[in-house]
Amino acid sequence: MPEMIANQAMPPSDYVRIFDTTLRDGEQSPGATMTSSEKLEIALALAKLGVDVIETGFPAASPDDLLAVQTIAERVGAAAVPGRPAANPPIICALARATKVDIDKAWEGVARAAHPRIHTFLATSDIHLKHKLRMTRAEVLDRVRAMVAYARDLCADVEFSPEDAGRSEPEFLYQVLEAAIAAGATTLNIPDTVGYTIPSEFGALIAGIRKNVAGIDRAIVSVHCHNDLGLATANALEGIRAGARQAEVTINGIGERAGNTALEEIVMALATRRAVFGLRTGIDTTQIATVSRLVSAATGFNVQPNKAIVGANAFAHESGIHQDGMLKHQETYEIMRPEMVGVTQTRLVLGKHSGRHALRNRLEELGYHLDEAQLAAAFASFKALADKKKHVTDPDIEAIVSTTRAQADDLYTLDALQVACGTTGMPTATVRLRGPDGTLHVRAAIGTGPVDAAYRAIDEIVRVPSSLLEFSVHAVTEGIDALGEVSVRVRADATSNKRHPQHDAAARVFHGHGADTDILVASAKAYLTALNRLLATYGVEPKDDAAASESNQSGHGAAVETAR
């Protein structure tokens, strides 16, 4: 078990704090919206993983975001978490713009944590000052002094980020950071907000800050890099080599646009190349794969097979030369062992004769802890699948759990689906849904294909203003009896008139996924999950039949064409 440095202002020089922003920056990925229960589950997993700081959200965004932050502060940040590598709970952090209203909301969110932190930010690049903020440099300096001091009056631990630092003029950046330190900032985070810099530039930026900013020894320097040029991890490592001692990361590297620095890449680079960096973290690396799967299921973002550390092919060897080398000595083609990151082989074969205890045991080995109701639903799905397949694999089990959790709080659930299609005639789908009040609703529709027909029938019942943006399907396992998994992304109609205070997005994107041996059933489940997430977030009032039909069906044809 790794040693952690828990919640002290200035950790040893060889320790790198891991600041995880999966629940804040990661959730800003279009379609990665998570429910409050999913956020809490991920926060608990991050605490057990050993992250030092959990950035839980942006409380000023909405009452739901504020409630999620408060819940995590109370449930994860107020007392020691069982299984955590350190005795103390993690620092619980919330983001705020440099305004009193945002800072008050952030403090309201994290105040109940044992170790709360307020993270406030203000842009410092000329392009942001001119076109976004419309402020002078003098006004920025005044705002930083005032708002960091205001935050410090509320909270002893204050982090300040000069947004777009990677494109800021260094001399002005030094002035802003000095002002933040003087006002009480304990951590200075240097973000490459748009992923513009290359490693040599970013390393030089951090080195320049450490050399030229007065009072820098009183604060921890942090790095927050984006992956627009595919350099997020490289930039973050260069920043750490230059003296940064906090890395802001996300699980699987999710985040806005091309994503953020991946936690697993930074942690394993420091662990694998300890002789080069001479640095350590408090992460229990054996839990990395489990947390990766959890975040992937909650966000609907599948991990690409060739993703470093956590991808399906990360420890796979197909080349004959590689296989020969591996058989002779593992280190010929593997620089780390799969067990180091929690990648293991199935030790228990599950089938139709397996019981509830065997399923629970395997779920816990995979990192899933279900309550009795969730276990009962998962076991029913497992038994139904086991009747159709000889063996149920780990990916099958993960798909079952993901679908079961996604449907736990659904307003509308699929009760029955019948489809007629083929080379002649018109593809027709009849759908029966159970509504929020338990009433069954039945509709039939004709479409360009069976999936399109099913979605049109669902729209006739749910009648929520939205557009289908993406439809994808893949087999979870090999073989003709494979479990099929469908992922969809749905955009809320712009007429919802809800905007995110940080991004001014007119409409949010929601994901849904479903799994079944019948791909049409999986498609219907996925679409319903996405619509239910939209309804839960916006509470959208259904349109009249004609308006909803025109809005929703306009996006079906292109999105589901591959399924016809």
C-alpha positions as CSV (number, residue, x, y, z in Angstrom):
1,M,0.0,0.0,0.0
2,P,1.5,3.4,-1.0
3,E,2.2,6.0,1.6
4,M,0.1,9.1,1.4
5,I,0.7,12.6,2.6
6,A,-2.6,13.7,4.0
7,N,-3.9,17.2,3.9
8,Q,-0.8,19.1,5.0
9,A,-0.1,22.5,3.5
10,M,3.4,21.7,2.1
11,P,4.1,18.0,1.3
12,P,7.6,16.7,1.1
13,S,9.6,17.7,-2.0
14,D,9.4,14.2,-3.5
15,Y,5.6,13.9,-3.2
16,V,3.2,14.8,-6.0
17,R,-0.4,15.5,-5.0
18,I,-3.0,14.0,-7.3
19,F,-5.9,16.4,-7.8
20,D,-8.7,14.6,-9.6
21,T,-11.2,16.7,-11.6
22,T,-13.2,13.9,-13.2
23,L,-16.4,15.1,-11.5
24,R,-15.9,18.7,-12.7
25,D,-13.8,19.1,-15.8
26,G,-14.4,15.5,-16.9
27,E,-18.2,16.0,-16.6
28,Q,-17.9,19.0,-19.0
29,S,-17.3,16.5,-21.9
30,P,-20.4,16.7,-24.0
31,G,-22.6,13.8,-23.1
32,A,-20.7,12.9,-19.9
33,T,-23.4,14.2,-17.5
34,M,-23.6,12.1,-14.4
35,T,-26.4,11.7,-11.9
36,S,-25.8,12.6,-8.2
37,S,-25.6,8.9,-7.2
38,E,-23.0,8.2,-9.9
39,K,-20.9,11.2,-8.7
40,L,-21.0,10.0,-5.2
41,E,-20.0,6.5,-6.2
42,I,-17.1,7.8,-8.3
43,A,-16.0,10.1,-5.4
44,L,-15.9,7.1,-3.0
45,A,-13.9,5.2,-5.6
46,L,-11.5,8.1,-6.0
47,A,-11.0,8.3,-2.2
48,K,-10.2,4.6,-2.1
49,L,-7.9,5.0,-5.0
50,G,-5.9,7.5,-2.9
51,V,-6.3,10.8,-4.7
52,D,-5.3,13.8,-2.5
53,V,-7.9,16.3,-3.8
54,I,-11.3,15.6,-5.4
55,E,-12.7,18.5,-7.3
56,T,-16.4,17.7,-6.9
57,G,-18.0,20.2,-9.2
58,F,-19.1,23.8,-9.9
59,P,-21.8,24.6,-7.3
60,A,-22.9,27.8,-9.0
61,A,-23.9,25.9,-12.1
62,S,-27.2,24.6,-10.7
63,P,-28.9,23.5,-7.4
64,D,-28.3,19.9,-8.4
65,D,-24.5,20.5,-8.8
66,L,-24.5,22.2,-5.4
67,L,-26.3,19.3,-3.8
68,A,-23.9,16.8,-5.4
69,V,-20.9,18.7,-4.0
70,Q,-22.5,18.9,-0.5
71,T,-23.3,15.2,-0.5
72,I,-19.7,14.3,-1.4
73,A,-18.3,16.7,1.2
74,E,-20.5,15.0,3.9
75,R,-20.2,11.4,2.7
76,V,-16.6,11.3,1.4
77,G,-14.8,14.3,2.9
78,A,-16.0,14.4,6.5
79,A,-14.5,11.1,7.8
80,A,-12.0,8.4,6.9
81,V,-13.1,6.3,3.9
82,P,-12.8,2.5,4.4
83,G,-10.2,1.2,2.1
84,R,-8.4,4.5,1.6
85,P,-4.6,4.3,1.7
86,A,-4.5,7.2,4.3
87,A,-6.3,7.7,7.6
88,N,-7.6,11.2,6.7
89,P,-10.3,11.9,4.1
90,P,-9.3,13.6,0.9
91,I,-9.5,17.4,0.4
92,I,-12.9,18.3,-1.1
93,C,-12.7,21.1,-3.6
94,A,-15.2,23.1,-5.6
95,L,-14.7,25.5,-8.5
96,A,-15.8,29.1,-8.6
97,R,-15.4,32.1,-10.9
98,A,-13.7,35.1,-9.3
99,T,-17.0,36.5,-8.0
100,K,-18.5,36.6,-4.5
101,V,-21.6,34.8,-5.6
102,D,-19.7,31.8,-7.0
103,I,-17.3,31.7,-4.1
104,D,-20.2,31.7,-1.6
105,K,-21.7,28.8,-3.5
106,A,-18.4,26.9,-3.5
107,W,-18.0,27.4,0.2
108,E,-21.6,26.3,0.8
109,G,-20.8,23.1,-1.1
110,V,-17.5,22.1,0.6
111,A,-18.0,23.6,4.1
112,R,-18.9,20.3,5.8
113,A,-15.7,18.6,4.6
114,A,-12.9,18.0,7.1
115,H,-10.5,19.5,4.5
116,P,-12.4,21.9,2.3
117,R,-10.9,23.9,-0.6
118,I,-12.2,26.7,-2.8
119,H,-10.7,26.9,-6.3
120,T,-11.2,30.2,-8.0
121,F,-10.0,31.3,-11.4
122,L,-9.6,34.3,-13.7
123,A,-8.1,34.5,-17.2
124,T,-4.8,36.2,-17.7
125,S,-4.1,35.9,-21.5
126,D,-4.5,39.0,-23.6
127,I,-6.9,37.2,-25.9
128,H,-9.2,36.3,-23.0
129,L,-8.9,39.8,-21.4
130,K,-9.8,41.5,-24.7
131,H,-12.5,39.2,-26.1
132,K,-14.0,37.4,-23.1
133,L,-13.5,39.4,-20.0
134,R,-13.2,42.9,-21.5
135,M,-11.0,43.8,-18.6
136,T,-7.7,45.6,-18.3
137,R,-4.6,44.0,-16.7
138,A,-5.0,46.4,-13.7
139,E,-8.6,45.3,-13.3
140,V,-7.6,41.7,-13.4
141,L,-5.0,42.2,-10.7
142,D,-7.5,44.0,-8.5
143,R,-10.1,41.3,-9.0
144,V,-7.6,38.5,-8.1
145,R,-6.5,40.3,-4.9
146,A,-10.1,40.9,-3.8
147,M,-11.6,37.5,-4.6
148,V,-8.7,35.3,-3.4
149,A,-8.8,37.3,-0.1
150,Y,-12.6,36.9,0.0
151,A,-12.2,33.1,-0.5
152,R,-9.4,33.0,2.1
153,D,-11.7,34.6,4.7
154,L,-14.1,31.7,4.2
155,C,-11.6,28.8,3.8
156,A,-8.0,28.2,4.9
157,D,-7.2,26.3,1.7
158,V,-7.6,28.4,-1.5
159,E,-6.4,27.5,-5.0
160,F,-6.1,30.1,-7.7
161,S,-5.8,29.4,-11.5
162,P,-4.8,32.0,-14.1
163,E,-7.0,30.6,-16.9
164,D,-5.1,30.3,-20.2
165,A,-1.8,30.7,-18.5
166,G,-0.1,28.8,-21.4
167,R,-0.8,31.8,-23.7
168,S,-0.3,34.5,-21.1
169,E,2.5,37.0,-21.1
170,P,5.0,35.7,-18.4
171,E,5.7,39.0,-16.7
172,F,2.0,39.7,-16.2
173,L,1.4,36.2,-15.1
174,Y,4.1,36.6,-12.4
175,Q,2.4,39.7,-11.1
176,V,-1.0,37.9,-11.0
177,L,0.5,35.0,-9.1
178,E,2.3,37.3,-6.6
179,A,-1.0,39.0,-6.0
180,A,-2.8,35.7,-5.4
181,I,-0.1,34.6,-2.9
182,A,-0.2,37.9,-1.0
183,A,-4.0,37.5,-0.8
184,G,-3.8,34.0,0.7
185,A,-3.7,31.4,-2.1
186,T,-2.1,28.2,-0.9
187,T,-2.0,26.5,-4.3
188,L,-1.3,28.1,-7.7
189,N,-2.6,26.0,-10.6
190,I,-1.1,26.8,-14.0
191,P,-3.5,25.6,-16.7
192,D,-2.7,25.1,-20.3
193,T,-6.4,25.7,-20.9
194,V,-6.5,25.1,-24.7
195,G,-3.6,22.6,-24.9
196,Y,-1.5,25.1,-26.9
197,T,2.0,24.6,-25.4
198,I,4.6,21.9,-26.1
199,P,6.6,20.2,-23.3
200,S,9.7,22.4,-23.5
201,E,7.5,25.6,-23.4
202,F,5.4,24.4,-20.5
203,G,8.3,23.2,-18.5
204,A,10.0,26.6,-19.0
205,L,6.8,28.3,-17.9
206,I,6.8,26.4,-14.6
207,A,10.5,27.0,-14.1
208,G,10.1,30.7,-14.7
209,I,7.3,30.9,-12.2
210,R,9.3,29.2,-9.5
211,K,12.3,31.5,-10.3
212,N,10.5,34.9,-10.6
213,V,7.4,34.9,-8.5
214,A,8.0,36.4,-5.0
215,G,6.7,34.2,-2.2
216,I,6.3,31.1,-4.4
217,D,7.8,29.0,-1.6
218,R,4.6,29.6,0.4
219,A,2.4,27.9,-2.2
220,I,2.2,24.6,-4.1
221,V,2.6,24.9,-7.8
222,S,0.1,22.8,-9.8
223,V,-0.3,21.8,-13.5
224,H,-3.5,21.4,-15.4
225,C,-3.0,20.4,-19.0
226,H,-5.4,19.8,-21.9
227,N,-4.9,17.4,-24.7
228,D,-5.8,19.4,-27.8
229,L,-2.4,18.6,-29.4
230,G,-2.1,15.2,-27.7
231,L,0.5,16.6,-25.3
232,A,-1.3,16.8,-22.0
233,T,0.6,14.1,-20.2
234,A,3.9,15.1,-21.7
235,N,3.3,18.7,-20.6
236,A,2.2,17.8,-17.1
237,L,5.3,15.6,-16.6
238,E,7.6,18.4,-17.8
239,G,5.8,20.8,-15.4
240,I,6.4,18.3,-12.6
241,R,10.1,17.9,-13.6
242,A,10.3,21.7,-13.3
243,G,9.0,21.7,-9.8
244,A,5.2,21.5,-9.8
245,R,4.0,19.2,-7.0
246,Q,0.3,18.9,-7.8
247,A,-1.1,17.4,-11.0
248,E,-4.7,18.0,-12.0
249,V,-6.0,15.0,-13.9
250,T,-9.1,13.0,-14.8
251,I,-9.8,9.3,-15.0
252,N,-9.4,8.0,-18.6
253,G,-8.3,11.5,-19.6
254,I,-11.9,12.7,-20.1
255,G,-12.6,16.4,-20.3
256,E,-13.5,19.2,-22.6
257,R,-12.7,18.9,-26.3
258,A,-9.8,16.4,-26.5
259,G,-9.7,15.9,-22.8
260,N,-7.3,16.3,-19.9
261,T,-4.2,14.7,-18.6
262,A,-5.0,11.1,-17.6
263,L,-4.6,10.2,-14.0
264,E,-3.4,6.7,-14.9
265,E,-0.7,8.0,-17.2
266,I,0.8,10.4,-14.8
267,V,0.7,8.0,-11.8
268,M,2.2,5.1,-13.8
269,A,4.8,7.3,-15.5
270,L,6.1,8.4,-12.1
271,A,5.9,4.9,-10.7
272,T,7.5,3.1,-13.6
273,R,10.2,5.7,-14.1
274,R,10.9,6.4,-10.4
275,A,14.6,6.4,-11.1
276,V,14.2,9.3,-13.5
277,F,11.7,11.5,-11.6
278,G,12.5,10.5,-8.0
279,L,8.9,11.3,-7.1
280,R,6.0,9.4,-5.6
281,T,2.2,9.7,-5.2
282,G,-0.3,8.3,-2.7
283,I,-2.2,6.3,-5.3
284,D,-3.0,2.6,-4.8
285,T,-2.3,1.7,-8.5
286,T,-4.0,-1.7,-8.2
287,Q,-7.4,0.1,-8.2
288,I,-6.8,2.0,-11.4
289,A,-8.5,-0.4,-13.8
290,T,-11.6,-0.7,-11.5
291,V,-12.1,3.1,-11.3
292,S,-11.5,3.4,-15.1
293,R,-14.3,1.0,-15.7
294,L,-16.6,2.8,-13.3
295,V,-16.1,6.2,-14.9
296,S,-16.5,4.7,-18.4
297,A,-19.8,3.2,-17.4
298,A,-21.1,6.4,-15.7
299,T,-20.2,8.7,-18.5
300,G,-20.9,6.4,-21.4
301,F,-17.4,7.0,-22.8
302,N,-15.9,3.8,-23.9
303,V,-12.1,3.5,-23.4
304,Q,-10.3,3.1,-26.7
305,P,-8.6,-0.3,-27.0
306,N,-5.1,1.2,-27.4
307,K,-5.5,3.6,-24.5
308,A,-2.4,3.6,-22.3
309,I,-2.6,1.7,-19.0
310,V,-6.4,1.0,-19.1
311,G,-7.2,0.1,-22.7
312,A,-8.2,-3.4,-23.6
313,N,-5.0,-3.9,-25.6
314,A,-2.6,-2.3,-23.1
315,F,-1.4,-5.7,-22.0
316,A,-2.3,-7.7,-25.2
317,H,0.3,-9.3,-27.4
318,E,-0.6,-10.6,-30.9
319,S,2.7,-10.4,-32.8
320,G,4.5,-13.7,-32.9
321,I,7.8,-12.1,-32.1
322,H,6.2,-10.4,-29.0
323,Q,4.5,-13.5,-27.9
324,D,7.8,-15.4,-28.1
325,G,9.5,-12.8,-26.1
326,M,6.8,-12.7,-23.4
327,L,6.9,-16.5,-23.0
328,K,10.6,-16.3,-22.4
329,H,10.6,-13.2,-20.1
330,Q,7.7,-10.8,-19.4
331,E,9.9,-7.7,-19.3
332,T,10.8,-8.1,-22.9
333,Y,7.6,-6.4,-24.0
334,E,5.9,-5.2,-20.8
335,I,7.3,-2.3,-18.7
336,M,4.7,-2.9,-15.9
337,R,2.8,-5.9,-14.8
338,P,-1.0,-5.9,-15.4
339,E,-1.6,-6.6,-11.7
340,M,0.0,-3.2,-10.9
341,V,-3.0,-1.4,-12.3
342,G,-5.6,-4.0,-11.3
343,V,-5.9,-5.9,-14.6
344,T,-6.6,-9.5,-13.7
345,Q,-8.0,-12.6,-15.4
346,T,-11.4,-14.1,-14.5
347,R,-10.9,-16.6,-11.7
348,L,-14.5,-17.8,-11.6
349,V,-16.5,-19.0,-14.6
350,L,-20.2,-17.9,-14.3
351,G,-23.1,-19.7,-16.0
352,K,-26.7,-20.5,-15.6
353,H,-26.0,-22.7,-12.5
354,S,-24.2,-19.9,-10.7
355,G,-26.0,-18.4,-7.7
356,R,-26.4,-14.9,-6.3
357,H,-23.4,-15.3,-4.0
358,A,-21.1,-16.2,-6.9
359,L,-22.3,-13.1,-8.8
360,R,-21.9,-10.8,-5.8
361,N,-18.4,-12.2,-5.2
362,R,-17.3,-11.5,-8.8
363,L,-18.9,-8.1,-8.8
364,E,-16.9,-7.2,-5.7
365,E,-13.7,-8.5,-7.3
366,L,-14.5,-6.2,-10.3
367,G,-15.0,-3.3,-7.9
368,Y,-18.8,-3.1,-7.9
369,H,-20.6,-2.8,-4.6
370,L,-24.4,-3.1,-5.2
371,D,-27.1,-2.7,-2.7
372,E,-29.7,-5.5,-2.4
373,A,-32.2,-3.9,-4.9
374,Q,-29.4,-3.4,-7.4
375,L,-28.1,-6.9,-6.9
376,A,-31.5,-8.4,-7.3
377,A,-32.0,-6.6,-10.6
378,A,-28.5,-7.5,-11.8
379,F,-29.0,-11.1,-10.8
380,A,-32.3,-11.3,-12.8
381,S,-30.5,-9.9,-15.9
382,F,-27.6,-12.3,-15.3
383,K,-29.8,-15.3,-15.1
384,A,-31.7,-14.3,-18.3
385,L,-28.4,-13.9,-20.1
386,A,-27.0,-17.1,-18.7
387,D,-30.0,-19.0,-20.2
388,K,-28.9,-17.7,-23.6
389,K,-25.1,-18.0,-23.3
390,K,-22.9,-20.9,-22.1
391,H,-20.6,-18.7,-20.1
392,V,-21.0,-15.1,-18.8
393,T,-17.8,-13.2,-19.0
394,D,-16.5,-10.2,-17.1
395,P,-17.4,-7.7,-19.9
396,D,-20.9,-9.2,-19.9
397,I,-21.2,-8.7,-16.2
398,E,-20.0,-5.1,-16.5
399,A,-22.5,-4.4,-19.2
400,I,-25.3,-5.8,-17.1
401,V,-24.3,-3.7,-14.1
402,S,-24.0,-0.5,-16.2
403,T,-27.4,-1.0,-17.7
404,T,-29.0,-1.9,-14.4
405,R,-27.7,1.2,-12.7
406,A,-28.6,3.4,-15.6
407,Q,-32.2,2.2,-15.4
408,A,-32.6,2.3,-11.6
409,D,-34.2,5.8,-11.5
410,D,-35.7,5.9,-14.9
411,L,-39.0,7.7,-15.4
412,Y,-39.9,5.6,-18.4
413,T,-38.9,1.9,-18.7
414,L,-39.2,-0.5,-21.6
415,D,-41.9,-3.1,-20.9
416,A,-42.1,-4.7,-24.4
417,L,-40.8,-4.2,-28.0
418,Q,-41.9,-5.9,-31.2
419,V,-40.4,-5.2,-34.6
420,A,-41.3,-6.2,-38.1
421,C,-38.7,-5.6,-40.9
422,G,-37.0,-7.3,-43.8
423,T,-36.4,-6.9,-47.5
424,T,-40.0,-6.1,-48.3
425,G,-42.6,-4.1,-46.5
426,M,-42.2,-1.1,-44.1
427,P,-40.1,-1.5,-40.9
428,T,-42.6,-1.2,-38.1
429,A,-42.1,-1.1,-34.3
430,T,-44.6,-1.4,-31.5
431,V,-43.3,-0.2,-28.1
432,R,-44.9,-0.6,-24.7
433,L,-43.4,1.7,-22.0
434,R,-44.2,2.0,-18.3
435,G,-44.5,5.7,-17.4
436,P,-43.6,7.5,-14.1
437,D,-47.0,6.7,-12.6
438,G,-46.8,3.1,-13.5
439,T,-49.2,3.4,-16.5
440,L,-48.5,1.4,-19.6
441,H,-48.3,3.3,-22.9
442,V,-48.3,1.6,-26.3
443,R,-47.4,3.1,-29.6
444,A,-46.5,1.8,-33.1
445,A,-44.5,3.7,-35.7
446,I,-43.0,3.2,-39.2
447,G,-39.4,4.1,-39.8
448,T,-36.6,3.8,-42.3
449,G,-35.3,0.9,-40.3
450,P,-36.2,-1.1,-37.2
451,V,-34.2,1.2,-34.8
452,D,-35.7,4.3,-36.4
453,A,-39.2,2.9,-36.1
454,A,-38.6,2.0,-32.4
455,Y,-37.3,5.4,-31.6
456,R,-40.2,7.1,-33.4
457,A,-42.6,5.0,-31.3
458,I,-40.8,6.0,-28.1
459,D,-40.9,9.6,-29.1
460,E,-44.7,9.3,-29.5
461,I,-44.9,8.4,-25.8
462,V,-42.1,10.4,-24.1
463,R,-42.5,13.5,-26.2
464,V,-39.4,15.3,-24.9
465,P,-37.8,18.0,-27.1
466,S,-34.4,16.5,-28.2
467,S,-32.2,15.5,-31.2
468,L,-30.4,12.2,-31.6
469,L,-26.7,13.0,-32.3
470,E,-25.0,9.7,-32.2
471,F,-25.8,6.0,-32.3
472,S,-23.2,3.2,-32.0
473,V,-23.3,-0.5,-31.4
474,H,-20.7,-3.1,-30.6
475,A,-20.5,-6.7,-29.4
476,V,-19.4,-6.9,-25.8
477,T,-17.8,-10.3,-26.3
478,E,-17.0,-12.6,-29.3
479,G,-19.4,-15.2,-30.7
480,I,-22.8,-15.4,-32.2
481,D,-24.4,-15.3,-28.7
482,A,-22.5,-12.1,-27.8
483,L,-24.2,-9.5,-25.7
484,G,-24.7,-6.4,-27.8
485,E,-24.2,-2.9,-26.3
486,V,-25.6,0.3,-27.8
487,S,-24.6,3.8,-26.9
488,V,-26.5,6.9,-27.9
489,R,-26.1,10.6,-27.4
490,V,-29.0,13.0,-27.3
491,R,-29.0,16.8,-27.3
492,A,-31.6,18.7,-25.4
493,D,-33.6,21.0,-27.6
494,A,-32.2,24.6,-27.5
495,T,-35.6,25.8,-26.5
496,S,-35.0,24.5,-23.0
497,N,-33.3,27.8,-22.5
498,K,-31.0,26.4,-19.8
499,R,-27.4,27.6,-19.8
500,H,-24.3,26.6,-17.9
501,P,-22.8,29.6,-16.1
502,Q,-19.2,28.5,-16.9
503,H,-19.7,27.7,-20.6
504,D,-22.9,29.4,-21.7
505,A,-23.9,26.2,-23.5
506,A,-27.4,26.5,-24.9
507,A,-28.1,22.8,-24.8
508,R,-26.5,19.9,-23.1
509,V,-25.8,16.4,-24.4
510,F,-26.9,13.3,-22.6
511,H,-25.7,9.7,-23.1
512,G,-27.4,6.4,-22.7
513,H,-26.5,2.8,-23.2
514,G,-28.2,-0.5,-23.1
515,A,-27.1,-4.1,-23.4
516,D,-29.0,-7.2,-24.5
517,T,-28.5,-10.2,-26.7
518,D,-31.2,-8.6,-28.9
519,I,-29.6,-5.5,-30.4
520,L,-33.0,-3.8,-31.0
521,V,-33.9,-4.2,-27.4
522,A,-30.5,-2.8,-26.4
523,S,-31.1,0.2,-28.8
524,A,-34.5,1.0,-27.2
525,K,-33.0,0.8,-23.6
526,A,-30.1,3.1,-24.6
527,Y,-32.4,5.7,-26.1
528,L,-34.7,5.6,-23.1
529,T,-31.8,6.0,-20.7
530,A,-30.6,9.1,-22.5
531,L,-34.1,10.7,-22.6
532,N,-34.6,9.9,-18.9
533,R,-31.3,11.7,-18.1
534,L,-32.5,14.7,-20.0
535,L,-35.8,14.7,-18.2
536,A,-34.2,14.3,-14.8
537,T,-31.8,17.2,-15.5
538,Y,-34.2,19.7,-17.1
539,G,-37.6,18.6,-16.0
540,V,-38.6,19.4,-19.5
541,E,-42.4,19.7,-20.1
542,P,-43.4,17.4,-23.0
543,K,-44.3,19.2,-26.2
544,D,-47.5,18.5,-28.0
545,D,-47.5,15.4,-30.2
546,A,-46.9,17.2,-33.5
547,A,-44.1,19.4,-32.2
548,A,-42.3,16.6,-30.4
549,S,-42.5,14.4,-33.4
550,E,-41.1,17.0,-35.7
551,S,-38.2,17.9,-33.3
552,N,-37.2,14.4,-32.4
553,Q,-37.6,12.6,-35.7
554,S,-35.5,15.2,-37.7
555,G,-32.3,13.7,-36.3
556,H,-33.1,10.0,-36.4
557,G,-32.3,9.2,-40.0
558,A,-28.6,10.0,-40.1
559,A,-27.9,8.9,-36.5
560,V,-29.2,5.4,-36.8
561,E,-28.4,4.8,-40.4
562,T,-25.7,2.3,-39.5
563,A,-28.2,0.2,-37.6
564,R,-30.6,-0.4,-40.5
